[in-house]
Amino acid sequence: MSKEIIVNELNDEGFISEKVKEIKDVVGDGTAINALSGGVDSSAVTMLGHRAIGKSLKTVFVENGLMREGESDQVAGFFRKLGVKVEIIDARKEFFTALKGITDPEEKREAITQTFYRNVFGRIVKESGAKYLLQGTILTDVDETIAGIKRQHNVFEQIGIDPQEAFGYHIIEPLIQLRKDGVRKIGKALGLPANLFERIPFPGPALSARVIGEVTPERIETVRKATVVVERMLKSTGAFQYMAILHKDRVTGMRDGKRDFGQQIEVRCWNSVDARTATPTRISFEILERLALEISREVPGIVSVTYNIATKPPSTIEAV
Ligand code: XMP
């Protein structure tokens, strides 16, 4: 088990030189694949890998159909400016097929993991001849998986799964000793622009972690639209993370004086330092009212909007 480096003891330049050397040594003359999602962790790892092995690193953005509005083009654009070429891989069909009919949270996570690692990366790795996948797993992902709280999509060796055996490639995890605050420090030192390293965390299973019940293209589109409103309206809170969650049951509502069954969106906005514990942000009622108004106006089919006031624990940050 890797030893934690706490942010106050993290020497950013020293850490970067050490990890660049480690990646160079491991990959040697070979090539590596790197999955970029645009989150802080994968962005920092992309820059580390780029610094270590340059063109021997192939960076891909997997368009799984579960990302936020315009995310793939936006992220590829950010990195193009930093001199890193990003190939967008369209895997929407594979993910929705794998998720069809699944409602259990852990089964959903497992379907995403298998689709990412076995199907999509397995194929890319085979086609490119790469032997390594470079990825931004952090200590919190490992802790929560080991503790049995949540099967984080990117944790394998620590729970006894050998990626070489299971998927046919090795996984390199240079950020495994850090938590979110440490990754932000490294991201900054690597020259990532503020709009990248200050982005709020977004989970590997993407919007499917925010859909209770079956994940379909239509239900993802609903939560995606609500996410646009929530991110726009809650950015100024400076909170650790904020999100929209789509509930499962239809609820009774009314429109134009008639009953209108619709769906419910739950808004969560978290204060947290490292995602291990979190408390809901004290948002003014005025903002909450505007959130409800804009979500029910801009997201078709939504008749109810709630704000989560539970802490983590017993809640977790994501719903799934
Ligand atoms: P939870 O929901 O476990 O989330 O309280 C803790 C933090 O981790 C993010 N998260 C994930 N990140 N893969 C990731 O890379 C995952 O499977 C995953 N699940 C949750 C979540 O957004 C929060 O910041």
Boltz pocket constraint, residues with backbone or C-beta under 6 A from the ligand:
constraints:
  - pocket:
      binder: B
      contacts: [[A, 141], [A, 144], [A, 150], [A, 151], [A, 152], [A, 153], [A, 154], [A, 201], [A, 202], [A, 203], [A, 204], [A, 205], [A, 209], [A, 241], [A, 275], [A, 312], [A, 315], [A, 316], [A, 317], [A, 318], [A, 319]]
      max_distance: 6.0
